Amino acid sequence: MSDFSVETVRHIAKLSSLELTPEEETLFAQQFTTIFNYFEQISQIQLPDVPGTPLEPPPFTRQDEAVASPVAPEQFSPYLENGFFKVPRVLDT
């Protein structure tokens, strides 16, 4: 069993540009520990060797076709600049 430390949660939060309270850091560390322990249990399961079934293509196919959207980006986002979405910088150099 492995424990997920609060320091690791802080590191992940920093990389993700998240601000967490000390209570959230502790809670996430506990939750991550529980999740990782489940993964460890799953990885120890011995499964019989069962041959897989080959994937068959669907009985029908269609050509992908590009069509113009009836919604302009200006209608759903105020963050446009020269036709591109502009969002706040999340990564520092």
Distance bins in CASP14 RR format, pairs under 12 A and 6 or more apart:
PFRMAT RR
TARGET T0000
AUTHOR 0000-0000-0000
RMODE 2
METHOD distances of the structure
MODEL  1
1 33 1 0 0 1 0 0 0 0 0 0 0
1 34 0 0 0 0 0 1 0 0 0 0 0
1 36 0 0 0 0 1 0 0 0 0 0 0
1 37 1 0 1 0 0 0 0 0 0 0 0
1 38 0 0 0 0 0 1 0 0 0 0 0
1 39 0 0 0 0 0 1 0 0 0 0 0
1 40 1 0 0 1 0 0 0 0 0 0 0
1 41 0 0 0 0 1 0 0 0 0 0 0
1 44 0 0 0 0 0 1 0 0 0 0 0
2 8 0 0 0 0 0 1 0 0 0 0 0
2 29 0 0 0 0 0 1 0 0 0 0 0
2 32 0 0 0 0 1 0 0 0 0 0 0
2 33 1 0 0 1 0 0 0 0 0 0 0
2 34 0 0 0 0 0 1 0 0 0 0 0
2 35 0 0 0 0 0 1 0 0 0 0 0
2 36 1 0 1 0 0 0 0 0 0 0 0
2 37 1 0 0 1 0 0 0 0 0 0 0
2 38 0 0 0 0 0 1 0 0 0 0 0
2 39 0 0 0 0 1 0 0 0 0 0 0
2 40 1 0 0 1 0 0 0 0 0 0 0
2 41 0 0 0 0 0 1 0 0 0 0 0
2 43 0 0 0 0 0 1 0 0 0 0 0
3 9 0 0 0 0 0 1 0 0 0 0 0
3 29 1 0 0 1 0 0 0 0 0 0 0
3 30 0 0 0 0 1 0 0 0 0 0 0
3 32 0 0 0 0 1 0 0 0 0 0 0
3 33 1 0 1 0 0 0 0 0 0 0 0
3 34 0 0 0 0 0 1 0 0 0 0 0
3 36 0 0 0 0 1 0 0 0 0 0 0
3 37 0 0 0 0 1 0 0 0 0 0 0
3 40 0 0 0 0 0 1 0 0 0 0 0
4 10 0 0 0 0 0 1 0 0 0 0 0
4 11 0 0 0 0 0 1 0 0 0 0 0
4 12 0 0 0 0 1 0 0 0 0 0 0
4 25 0 0 0 0 0 1 0 0 0 0 0
4 26 0 0 0 0 0 1 0 0 0 0 0
4 27 0 0 0 0 0 1 0 0 0 0 0
4 28 1 0 0 1 0 0 0 0 0 0 0
4 29 1 0 1 0 0 0 0 0 0 0 0
4 30 1 0 0 1 0 0 0 0 0 0 0
4 31 0 0 0 0 1 0 0 0 0 0 0
4 32 1 1 0 0 0 0 0 0 0 0 0
4 33 1 0 1 0 0 0 0 0 0 0 0
4 34 0 0 0 0 1 0 0 0 0 0 0
4 35 0 0 0 0 1 0 0 0 0 0 0
4 36 1 0 0 1 0 0 0 0 0 0 0
4 37 0 0 0 0 1 0 0 0 0 0 0
4 39 0 0 0 0 0 1 0 0 0 0 0
4 40 0 0 0 0 0 1 0 0 0 0 0
5 11 0 0 0 0 1 0 0 0 0 0 0
5 12 0 0 0 0 0 1 0 0 0 0 0
5 25 0 0 0 0 1 0 0 0 0 0 0
5 26 0 0 0 0 0 1 0 0 0 0 0
5 28 0 0 0 0 0 1 0 0 0 0 0
5 29 1 0 0 1 0 0 0 0 0 0 0
5 30 0 0 0 0 0 1 0 0 0 0 0
5 32 0 0 0 0 1 0 0 0 0 0 0
5 33 0 0 0 0 1 0 0 0 0 0 0
5 36 0 0 0 0 0 1 0 0 0 0 0
6 12 0 0 0 0 0 1 0 0 0 0 0
6 13 0 0 0 0 0 1 0 0 0 0 0
6 20 0 0 0 0 1 0 0 0 0 0 0
6 21 0 0 0 0 0 1 0 0 0 0 0
6 22 0 0 0 0 1 0 0 0 0 0 0
6 23 0 0 0 0 0 1 0 0 0 0 0
6 24 0 0 0 0 0 1 0 0 0 0 0
6 25 1 0 1 0 0 0 0 0 0 0 0
6 26 1 0 0 1 0 0 0 0 0 0 0
6 27 0 0 0 0 1 0 0 0 0 0 0
6 28 0 0 0 0 1 0 0 0 0 0 0
6 29 1 0 1 0 0 0 0 0 0 0 0
6 30 0 0 0 0 1 0 0 0 0 0 0
6 32 0 0 0 0 0 1 0 0 0 0 0
6 33 0 0 0 0 0 1 0 0 0 0 0
7 13 0 0 0 0 0 1 0 0 0 0 0
7 14 0 0 0 0 0 1 0 0 0 0 0
7 25 0 0 0 0 1 0 0 0 0 0 0
7 26 0 0 0 0 0 1 0 0 0 0 0
7 28 0 0 0 0 0 1 0 0 0 0 0
7 29 0 0 0 0 1 0 0 0 0 0 0
8 14 0 0 0 0 0 1 0 0 0 0 0
8 15 0 0 0 0 0 1 0 0 0 0 0
8 25 0 0 0 0 1 0 0 0 0 0 0
8 28 0 0 0 0 1 0 0 0 0 0 0
8 29 1 0 0 1 0 0 0 0 0 0 0
8 32 1 0 0 1 0 0 0 0 0 0 0
8 33 0 0 0 0 0 1 0 0 0 0 0
8 36 0 0 0 0 0 1 0 0 0 0 0
9 15 0 0 0 0 0 1 0 0 0 0 0
9 16 0 0 0 0 0 1 0 0 0 0 0
9 18 0 0 0 0 1 0 0 0 0 0 0
9 20 1 0 0 1 0 0 0 0 0 0 0
9 21 0 0 0 0 0 1 0 0 0 0 0
9 22 0 0 0 0 0 1 0 0 0 0 0
9 23 0 0 0 0 0 1 0 0 0 0 0
9 24 0 0 0 0 1 0 0 0 0 0 0
9 25 1 0 1 0 0 0 0 0 0 0 0
9 26 0 0 0 0 1 0 0 0 0 0 0
9 27 0 0 0 0 1 0 0 0 0 0 0
9 28 1 0 1 0 0 0 0 0 0 0 0
9 29 1 0 1 0 0 0 0 0 0 0 0
9 30 0 0 0 0 1 0 0 0 0 0 0
9 31 0 0 0 0 1 0 0 0 0 0 0
9 32 1 0 0 1 0 0 0 0 0 0 0
9 33 0 0 0 0 0 1 0 0 0 0 0
10 16 0 0 0 0 0 1 0 0 0 0 0
10 18 0 0 0 0 1 0 0 0 0 0 0
10 19 0 0 0 0 0 1 0 0 0 0 0
10 20 1 0 0 1 0 0 0 0 0 0 0
10 21 0 0 0 0 0 1 0 0 0 0 0
10 22 0 0 0 0 1 0 0 0 0 0 0
10 24 0 0 0 0 0 1 0 0 0 0 0
10 25 1 0 0 1 0 0 0 0 0 0 0
10 26 0 0 0 0 0 1 0 0 0 0 0
10 28 0 0 0 0 1 0 0 0 0 0 0
10 29 0 0 0 0 1 0 0 0 0 0 0
11 18 0 0 0 0 0 1 0 0 0 0 0
11 20 0 0 0 0 0 1 0 0 0 0 0
11 25 0 0 0 0 0 1 0 0 0 0 0
11 28 0 0 0 0 0 1 0 0 0 0 0
11 29 0 0 0 0 0 1 0 0 0 0 0
11 32 0 0 0 0 0 1 0 0 0 0 0
12 18 0 0 0 0 1 0 0 0 0 0 0
12 20 0 0 0 0 1 0 0 0 0 0 0
12 24 0 0 0 0 0 1 0 0 0 0 0
12 25 0 0 0 0 1 0 0 0 0 0 0
12 28 0 0 0 0 1 0 0 0 0 0 0
12 29 0 0 0 0 0 1 0 0 0 0 0
12 32 0 0 0 0 1 0 0 0 0 0 0
13 19 1 0 0 1 0 0 0 0 0 0 0
13 20 1 0 1 0 0 0 0 0 0 0 0
13 21 0 0 0 0 0 1 0 0 0 0 0
13 22 0 0 0 0 0 1 0 0 0 0 0
13 24 0 0 0 0 1 0 0 0 0 0 0
13 25 1 0 0 1 0 0 0 0 0 0 0
13 28 0 0 0 0 1 0 0 0 0 0 0
13 29 0 0 0 0 0 1 0 0 0 0 0
13 32 0 0 0 0 0 1 0 0 0 0 0
14 20 0 0 0 0 1 0 0 0 0 0 0
14 25 0 0 0 0 0 1 0 0 0 0 0
14 90 0 0 0 0 0 1 0 0 0 0 0
14 91 0 0 0 0 0 1 0 0 0 0 0
14 92 0 0 0 0 0 1 0 0 0 0 0
15 90 0 0 0 0 0 1 0 0 0 0 0
15 91 0 0 0 0 1 0 0 0 0 0 0
15 92 0 0 0 0 0 1 0 0 0 0 0
16 28 0 0 0 0 0 1 0 0 0 0 0
16 90 0 0 0 0 1 0 0 0 0 0 0
16 91 0 0 0 0 0 1 0 0 0 0 0
17 87 0 0 0 0 0 1 0 0 0 0 0
17 88 0 0 0 0 1 0 0 0 0 0 0
17 89 0 0 0 0 1 0 0 0 0 0 0
17 90 1 0 1 0 0 0 0 0 0 0 0
17 91 0 0 0 0 1 0 0 0 0 0 0
17 92 0 0 0 0 1 0 0 0 0 0 0
18 24 0 0 0 0 1 0 0 0 0 0 0
18 25 0 0 0 0 0 1 0 0 0 0 0
18 28 0 0 0 0 1 0 0 0 0 0 0
18 90 0 0 0 0 0 1 0 0 0 0 0
19 25 0 0 0 0 0 1 0 0 0 0 0
20 26 0 0 0 0 1 0 0 0 0 0 0
20 27 0 0 0 0 1 0 0 0 0 0 0
20 28 1 0 0 1 0 0 0 0 0 0 0
20 29 0 0 0 0 0 1 0 0 0 0 0
21 27 0 0 0 0 1 0 0 0 0 0 0
21 28 0 0 0 0 0 1 0 0 0 0 0
22 28 0 0 0 0 0 1 0 0 0 0 0
22 29 0 0 0 0 0 1 0 0 0 0 0
23 29 0 0 0 0 0 1 0 0 0 0 0
23 30 0 0 0 0 0 1 0 0 0 0 0
24 30 0 0 0 0 0 1 0 0 0 0 0
24 31 0 0 0 0 0 1 0 0 0 0 0
24 32 0 0 0 0 0 1 0 0 0 0 0
25 31 0 0 0 0 0 1 0 0 0 0 0
25 32 0 0 0 0 0 1 0 0 0 0 0
26 32 0 0 0 0 0 1 0 0 0 0 0
26 33 0 0 0 0 0 1 0 0 0 0 0
27 33 0 0 0 0 0 1 0 0 0 0 0
27 34 0 0 0 0 0 1 0 0 0 0 0
28 34 0 0 0 0 0 1 0 0 0 0 0
28 35 0 0 0 0 0 1 0 0 0 0 0
28 36 0 0 0 0 0 1 0 0 0 0 0
29 35 0 0 0 0 0 1 0 0 0 0 0
29 36 0 0 0 0 0 1 0 0 0 0 0
30 36 0 0 0 0 0 1 0 0 0 0 0
30 37 0 0 0 0 0 1 0 0 0 0 0
31 37 0 0 0 0 0 1 0 0 0 0 0
31 38 0 0 0 0 0 1 0 0 0 0 0
32 38 0 0 0 0 0 1 0 0 0 0 0
32 39 0 0 0 0 0 1 0 0 0 0 0
33 39 0 0 0 0 0 1 0 0 0 0 0
33 40 0 0 0 0 0 1 0 0 0 0 0
34 40 0 0 0 0 0 1 0 0 0 0 0
34 41 0 0 0 0 0 1 0 0 0 0 0
35 41 0 0 0 0 0 1 0 0 0 0 0
35 42 0 0 0 0 0 1 0 0 0 0 0
36 42 0 0 0 0 0 1 0 0 0 0 0
36 43 0 0 0 0 0 1 0 0 0 0 0
37 43 0 0 0 0 0 1 0 0 0 0 0
37 44 0 0 0 0 0 1 0 0 0 0 0
38 44 0 0 0 0 0 1 0 0 0 0 0
38 45 0 0 0 0 0 1 0 0 0 0 0
39 45 0 0 0 0 0 1 0 0 0 0 0
69 75 0 0 0 0 1 0 0 0 0 0 0
69 76 0 0 0 0 0 1 0 0 0 0 0
70 76 0 0 0 0 0 1 0 0 0 0 0
71 77 0 0 0 0 0 1 0 0 0 0 0
72 80 0 0 0 0 1 0 0 0 0 0 0
72 83 0 0 0 0 0 1 0 0 0 0 0
73 79 0 0 0 0 1 0 0 0 0 0 0
73 80 1 0 1 0 0 0 0 0 0 0 0
73 81 0 0 0 0 0 1 0 0 0 0 0
73 82 0 0 0 0 0 1 0 0 0 0 0
73 83 1 0 0 1 0 0 0 0 0 0 0
73 84 0 0 0 0 1 0 0 0 0 0 0
73 85 1 0 0 1 0 0 0 0 0 0 0
73 86 0 0 0 0 0 1 0 0 0 0 0
74 80 1 0 0 1 0 0 0 0 0 0 0
74 81 0 0 0 0 0 1 0 0 0 0 0
74 83 0 0 0 0 1 0 0 0 0 0 0
74 85 0 0 0 0 0 1 0 0 0 0 0
76 85 0 0 0 0 0 1 0 0 0 0 0
77 83 0 0 0 0 0 1 0 0 0 0 0
77 84 0 0 0 0 0 1 0 0 0 0 0
77 85 1 0 0 1 0 0 0 0 0 0 0
77 86 0 0 0 0 1 0 0 0 0 0 0
77 87 0 0 0 0 1 0 0 0 0 0 0
78 85 0 0 0 0 0 1 0 0 0 0 0
78 86 0 0 0 0 1 0 0 0 0 0 0
78 87 0 0 0 0 0 1 0 0 0 0 0
79 85 1 0 1 0 0 0 0 0 0 0 0
79 86 1 0 1 0 0 0 0 0 0 0 0
79 87 1 0 0 1 0 0 0 0 0 0 0
79 88 0 0 0 0 1 0 0 0 0 0 0
80 86 1 0 0 1 0 0 0 0 0 0 0
80 87 0 0 0 0 0 1 0 0 0 0 0
81 87 0 0 0 0 0 1 0 0 0 0 0
END
